[in-house]
Amino acid sequence: MFTTRPELTGDFGMVASTHWLASAAGMSVLERGGNAFDAAVTAGFVLQVAEPHLNGPGGEVPILLWSEAEQRPFVVCGQGVAPAEATIERFTDLGLDVVPGTGLLAATVPGAFGGWMLMLERWGTWSLADVLEPAISYAEHGVPVLERVSATIGTVERLFTEDWPTSAATWLPHGQVPEPGSRLTNPVLAATYQRLVTEAAQASGTREGQIAAARDAWYRGFVAEEIAHFSAGKAWRDSSGEPHSGLLTGDDLAGWAASVEEPLTFDYHGHTVCKTGPWGQGPVFLQQLALLSGFDLGGMGHLGPDYVHTVIECAKLAFADREAWYGDPEFADVPMAGLLSEAYNTERRALVGAEASYELRPGAPGGRVPWLPDLPGPGTVSHAPGVSRTRGTAGVGEPTVGGDGRVRGDTCHVDVVDRHGNMVSATPSGGWLQSSPTIPSLGFCLGTRGQMFWLQDGLPASLRPGSRPRTTLSPSFALRDGRPWLAFGTPGGDQQDQWSLNFFLSVVHGGLGLQEAVDDPMFHSEHFPSSFFPRGSLPGVLHIEERADPALVAELRRRGHQVEVLGPWSLGRLSAVARDAAPGGFLHAAANPRGAQGYAVGR
């Protein structure tokens, strides 16, 4: 089968990510004796500089990893929480029925730095200065401007010049939108990271002590002070159409720390798939597998009408449960055991009919009554001031950016495997350059992950002070016979656990190699409510790349699906690394050709 690039094979190490500079930086760490955790952290910080429209220092990161020394997988939660002052009443008093998608009101504690530092401290071997050096260099000396970075800045140019002058100063050099291929620097961010390195070295002579000192400077020192001061200061216009100041305080940052958790798992056709807990949408991948385990996908023919129809209808059921049941388990009673049980999925599987469903049908695990948010009508969104009433489909699969800075599907991904057998899958996101005004003293902006909370009491994903938003960020891991096999993931917001699932099924049932599965025509459902401002849904809508068989499209339409055929290389931005199960086996890697920026390296 033709592939857009070779699947990499070797035995020393592999790095795959959404940007070639991050992959190269990660591989350079492996070449110089670092392990997979050192490489992933290094690549993660480079992604903040190389893909600033997709992630930033003010964002968050969930991480799945395999420690060869401990012989087990772990989840690192680098997802920050809602501020103490972020209550539903605070928002409704402002006349809002959804959390704005841009500006300061949607900021949660920036968790990416804490997440990366926790992994580096516990499993890494490199120093803070070493892992930050490439990002500092790129921020100081510049990176080539991606076409999409230029397009994103061009879209929000008026917002920056009229409402967010600190962002204009950072992202409009000489008052102009940077041209694709030009050099873009961020010297203020470079100085921020260099100050962290300097203060850490002054505070301690040990690797671990310096990491702890840097974390303290971020969450209780100069970074926290600047964030708190900026948040409490000027009111800035956001996607509600009105100006608001922020709610995040120094106490919010000082009271938060990244954490290590056990992954949720599900066994499927000889593989154990690992995901984050229901504070993210990750378990929806497992729910889809639980439903699909009762169908003969292998006998349906890869990407045949029965295959695609079955996968899409099971996705609708699983994502309906996401809406009704998922939230931060420290604040909500999420019935994950019931949602993944065989009895529950046997009952749910019977709902998959011969024609496309147009209903949002959450289940009732253990007889519990599901409770959905008060959703807008099909195709519509919020009634908040200044918000469009319709949800379009332009740009699905790549970052969708409005003139007010609101975004859909903006994320990065990195996977690493080293010669020792350690593996990492991480999906950093948030703090996009278009999220909120740049903090001029730090060179980055706050994230807007709070837009994923519902402003309605009693839901698992309701806004609660100190709770994690039910994020879409969803790295993936799969084991074979208890050993690490595959680390993979993709940007794409709500589509992450559909595109990643398609990739996984292509390997398991279609018999495809990693690169073949990445290149395979992608599809997904838009049936359920979007996680992003201004929310909304498109019941029955199915997006598919035009490389798919026209006969497949015609048959899906005959079955009632509202099929929208998009560009030939427009959906999915997957990357993956793998490790052969047999002793002495090879390592493998693949990366996405769509957008011409993802890359895998290795030897």
Stockholm file with secondary structure:
# STOCKHOLM 1.0

chainA/1-603         MFTTRPELTGDFGMVASTHWLASAAGMSVLERGGNAFDAAVTAGFVLQVAEPHLNGPGGEVPILLWSEAEQRPFVVCGQGVAPAEATIERFTDLGLDVVPGTGLLAATVPGAFGGWMLMLERWGTWSLADVLEPAISYAEHGVPVLERVSATIGTVERLFTEDWPTSAATWLPHGQVPEPGSRLTNPVLAATYQRLVTEAAQASGTREGQIAAARDAWYRGFVAEEIAHFSAGKAWRDSSGEPHSGLLTGDDLAGWAASVEEPLTFDYHGHTVCKTGPWGQGPVFLQQLALLSGFDLGGMGHLGPDYVHTVIECAKLAFADREAWYGDPEFADVPMAGLLSEAYNTERRALVGAEASYELRPGAPGGRVPWLPDLPGPGTVSHAPGVSRTRGTAGVGEPTVGGDGRVRGDTCHVDVVDRHGNMVSATPSGGWLQSSPTIPSLGFCLGTRGQMFWLQDGLPASLRPGSRPRTTLSPSFALRDGRPWLAFGTPGGDQQDQWSLNFFLSVVHGGLGLQEAVDDPMFHSEHFPSSFFPRGSLPGVLHIEERADPALVAELRRRGHQVEVLGPWSLGRLSAVARDAAPGGFLHAAANPRGAQGYAVGR
#=GR chainA/1-603 SS CCCSSCCEEESSEEEEESSHHHHHHHHHHHHTTCCHHHHHHHHHHHHHHHCTTTBCTTSBEEEEEEETTTTEEEEEEECCCCCTTCCHHHHHTTTCSSCCSSSSTTCCCCCHHHHHHHHHHHHCCSCHHHHHHHHHHHHHHCEECCHHHHHHHHHTHHHHHHTCHHHHHHHSGGGSCCCTTSEECCHHHHHHHHHHHHHHHHHCSSHHHHHHHHHHHHHTSHHHHHHHHHHHSCCEECTTSSEECCCCCHHHHHTCCCEEECCEEEEETTEEEEECCTTBSTHHHHHHHHHHTTSCHHHHCTTCHHHHHHHHHHHHHHHHHHHHHCSCTTTSCCCHHHHTCHHHHHHHHTTCCSSCCCSCCCCCGGGCCCCCCCCCCTTBCCCSTTCCSBCCCTTTTSCEECTTSCEESCBCCEEEEETTSCEEEECCBBCCTTTSCCBTTTTBCCCCGGGGSBSSTTSTTBCCTTCCCCBCCCCEEEEETTEEEEEEECCCGGGHHHHHHHHHHHHHTTCCCHHHHHHSCCEEECCSCCSSTTCCCCTTEEEEETTSCHHHHHHHHHTTCEEEEECTTCSCCCEEEEECSSTTCCEEEEECCGGGCCEEEEC
#=GC SS_cons         CCCSSCCEEESSEEEEESSHHHHHHHHHHHHTTCCHHHHHHHHHHHHHHHCTTTBCTTSBEEEEEEETTTTEEEEEEECCCCCTTCCHHHHHTTTCSSCCSSSSTTCCCCCHHHHHHHHHHHHCCSCHHHHHHHHHHHHHHCEECCHHHHHHHHHTHHHHHHTCHHHHHHHSGGGSCCCTTSEECCHHHHHHHHHHHHHHHHHCSSHHHHHHHHHHHHHTSHHHHHHHHHHHSCCEECTTSSEECCCCCHHHHHTCCCEEECCEEEEETTEEEEECCTTBSTHHHHHHHHHHTTSCHHHHCTTCHHHHHHHHHHHHHHHHHHHHHCSCTTTSCCCHHHHTCHHHHHHHHTTCCSSCCCSCCCCCGGGCCCCCCCCCCTTBCCCSTTCCSBCCCTTTTSCEECTTSCEESCBCCEEEEETTSCEEEECCBBCCTTTSCCBTTTTBCCCCGGGGSBSSTTSTTBCCTTCCCCBCCCCEEEEETTEEEEEEECCCGGGHHHHHHHHHHHHHTTCCCHHHHHHSCCEEECCSCCSSTTCCCCTTEEEEETTSCHHHHHHHHHTTCEEEEECTTCSCCCEEEEECSSTTCCEEEEECCGGGCCEEEEC
//
